[in-house]
């Protein structure tokens, strides 16, 4: 794995290999393998230039926080493929060693297959080129992988999808803040008013005979005192 992105590179070094002489055949083989991987990665990136940003859209049952805009991480490849990072959350789109594309936290990129979403398609060089259905991990109910038929990964070459999604998130945040302020104002108004709740929720007739006096309950006539 070659990575010079915003997270530290996790490289497993065998103790025996680290003690080998730098000019030993084993080290020569490792250098050749690394060169082949680097050449393969350059070939993929030159044949299929990665887009500057990707957008995951749709509806998810349990992994809604994985949707959004992902920006390409410069000078970073994992398993010979590029990596995209979410603009506001700890999520990355990266390729695992089995060829599947994963949406996972930064600490898991290139280390393991712990993820929130996965694209089980090892035939495509980039995730937005696949027609295979995405899958999400349902941690709330089934605690298993389920299909995400509405989830889609799209290239955002002109940045229009990113702007649309950002505006949608901003509008959603504004609506949440508006509701919070409205609820706080409503609570403050109730606490400062002289309103006193009634001692009984039903009028006298309803208390004596609910079937007969049901139309004269407190909900219909709060001033009823009989």
N, C-alpha and C positions, 0 to 999 in steps of 0.2 A: 504494500500500500504506500503510495506517495501522497503526502498531504501537507500543505503549508497554509491551511486555512485558519479560521478563528479558534480552532480547538487543537489541543496537543495531539501529535501523532502517536498512536498506540502501536508500537512495534514489538513483537515478541522475538527475543533473541535467545537462541539456544546457548547454554553455557559452554558446551563443547565447541560450538562453532566460533564463539568469541575468543577462545583460547588458541585457535588455529593460527599458524603462521600466515601472514598476509599474502605470501606467494605460494601457498599450498594449492593443490588441485581443487580442493573443496571451495576455497575462496574464489578461484578462477571460475568455477562453475556457477557460483552465486552471482558473480559480476556479469556473466553472460546471461543468466536468467533475468536479472534485473534489467539489462539492456534490451532483451527481447520484450519484456513487459512494457518498458517505456516506448519502444518502437510501435508495439501494438496499440498502446493508448494514443499515440500521435496519429496513427493511421485512422483510428475510429473518430477522433476529434476533427481530423481533416476531411474525412468522408462525410461525416454528419456533424456539422458545426452545432454545438449546443446553444439553444436560445438563451437570451439574457435573463429571461424570467419565465416561470411556469405558473399556471393557476389551477388549483384544485377546486372544483365547484361541485354543486349537487347537494344531496341530503344524506346525512349519516345518522345512524341510530344512537351511537355511543361515542363517536370520535369526531364530533363537530369541530373541535379545536384544531384538527389537522387540516381543515379547509383554509384556503387563502392563497396569498401570493408568495412564491418562492423565487429568490434571486440567486443567480449563478455565483458560486464561490470561485473567485479567480485563483489560478495556480494551485488547484486542488483536484486530485483524481483519487477515487477509491475503486479498486478492482478494475482499473483501466478506464473508468467512466467518470464523467463530471458529477458534481454535487451541487444541489440547490438548497438554500437555507431560507426558512420562513422569515418574513420581514419583522414580525412582532412576537413570535413564539419560539420556544425551543423545539423546533421540528426541522428535519432535513430530509430531502429525497436523495437516496443513494442506492447504488447497486450492491447486492450481496454476492458472495462468492458463488452461490448456486445460480446466479443470473437473474434472480428476482429483484424487482425494484421495491424498496421499502421506504416508508415514512416513519422515521424514528428520531429519538432524542440525540443530541449532539454526542453525548458520551458513548453511545452505542454504534456510531457510524464506523464501519470498517472493523468492528470488534466482535459483534454478535448479531443475531437476527431478531433481537427484541424490538418490536415495532408496533405501531398503531394501525397502519394500513399497509397492504402489500399488493403488488401486481405480479401474479404468478406467470410471467411471460419472459422467458430467457432468449427469445428470438429477435428482440428489437434492441437497437443500440441506444435508443432514448425512450423515456416512458410515455411521452405524448404521441408516439407513433404506433402504440399498441391498440388493438381492438379487443383485448381480453378484459374481462370484468374485474374491477378492483374488489378487494375484500377488506373488511374491517374486523377488529377484534371487539366482540361484545363483552365488555368486562362487567356490565351491570346485571344481566340476566343469564344468558346462555353460557357466558365465560368460554366462548369458542369463536372460531372464525366464521363469519357470515358474509353473504354476498352484499355488495354495495352497487346495485345496478344503476343508480342515478349519478354516482360519483364519476367525474370525468377530469382528465388531465389535458390541458390545452396549452399550446405555445402562445406567448404574449409578445409577439415580435414588435408591435408598435406601442405597447404599454397601455392600450385601451382597456383590456380586461383588468389589469391591475388597478387603473384609476376607478373603474366601475366598482370593483370589489372594495376598494378603500372607501369610496363614498358610501357604499352600503354599510360597511362597518362603522363609519363615523355617524351615519344616521341612526343606526341601532344603538350606539353609545349615547347619542343625544336623547333618544327616546327613553333609555333607562334612567338617565339623569333627570329628565323631565318628570318621570313617574316618581322618582325618589323625592324630588322637591315637592311635588303635589301631595304625596302621602305625608311628608313632614309638615306641610302647611295645614293639611286637614287635621292631623293629630293635634297641632298647636291650637287650632281654632276650637276644637272640641274641648281641650283641656282648659282654655281660657274663658269659655262661655259659661253662662249661668244655667245651662240646660241641665235638668235633673231627670233621670230616667223614671218612668212610671213605676209605681209599686206593684202594679198588676198588668199583665199583658192582655187580659180579657175583661170585657165589661161584666157587670153583675149578671145580666141575663145569660151570657155565654158561660159564666161559671156555674150557674144553676142548671142550665140546659143547653149544652153546646150545639145540639142538633137544631134547636129551635131558634137560638139567638146568634147563629154563626155569622150573620151579616153585620152584626153590631160589635165586632171585636175591636180591640185597640188599634189593630193595623188599619182598619177602615175609618175609625173615628177616634183619634187619640184624645179628644176632649170629652169623650163620653164618661160621665160620672153618674152612676145610678145607685 
